[in-house]
Amino acid sequence: MLVVQHEDGAGPGLVGERLRAAGLDVRTVHPWRGEELPRSLDGWAGLLVLGGSANCEDDTAAPWLPRVRALIHEAVTAPAAVPVLGICLGGQIMAHALGGRVVRRPQGPELGAVPLRRLPAVDGDPVLGAVPEGALAAQWHWDEVGELPPGAVPLLAGDDCPFQAFRIGPRAWGVQFHPEVLTGTIAFWAAADDVHVRAAGIDPAAVVGSVRDVEPRLREVWGAVAEAWGAVVREAVVRRHARVPVAAPPGGE
């Protein structure tokens, strides 16, 4: 499985931990260090695109973004769709690459542990279908998806962010929150972004505390989601070898 990590301190975390525990071969590429991304997804079982501070359209700050967009497009549109999970920036890149729109949040950043709401289409979803109403998720974003791509199905929302999770086709998911993140990473980000967080009128210590207080529940809920996405990856490999057609989940294309 290919993992795209955009910057230091923003690795696969809990998601990578659960995928490895499930027996998947997780290989992380660090393009900001000069590591080359593959030209195609031939031979890759899945694609996990992580978060980062760059804007999804800023090819100057992150010159590898065109290749990431191409890989996402390939994964979603290929006859044998490759499972994709885009987290925060990764989900924004997915939305932008497939015809959606990403905007700067006029109300300022969304940070810390925030409750989510289930939307009707999440029922039966193979990855997010078991997420409970009101589940808390770690947030760290100044940008967000303002308009979903054509055919995308919204799955989870928040009171302050309408598109917290969406699905495109049978095997591609984008999330605005950070299922991979626990207290240590949030503390690292809070220290690195201290000036910007305080400028937004937010106490970095309170943000870290909001995640620390619910870390056991975050591990439970989002660890299970990581395992569910890993199961989709394994099933896709089996189907690819057997050449079995892909069926769409209920509630969308």
ABEGO torsion letter per residue (X at the ends): XBBBBABBGBBAEAAAAAAAAAGBBBBBBBAAAGBBBBABABGBABBBBBBEABBAABAAABAAAAAAAAAAAAAAABABBBBBBBBEAAAAAAAAAAGBBBBBBAAEBBBEBBBBBBBAAABGBAAAAABBBGBBBBBBBABBBABBBBGBBBABBBAABABABBBBEAABBBBABBAABBAAAAAAAAAAAAAAAAAAGBBAAAAAAAAAAAAAAAAAAAAAAAAAAAAAAAAAAAAAAAGBBBBBBBGBX
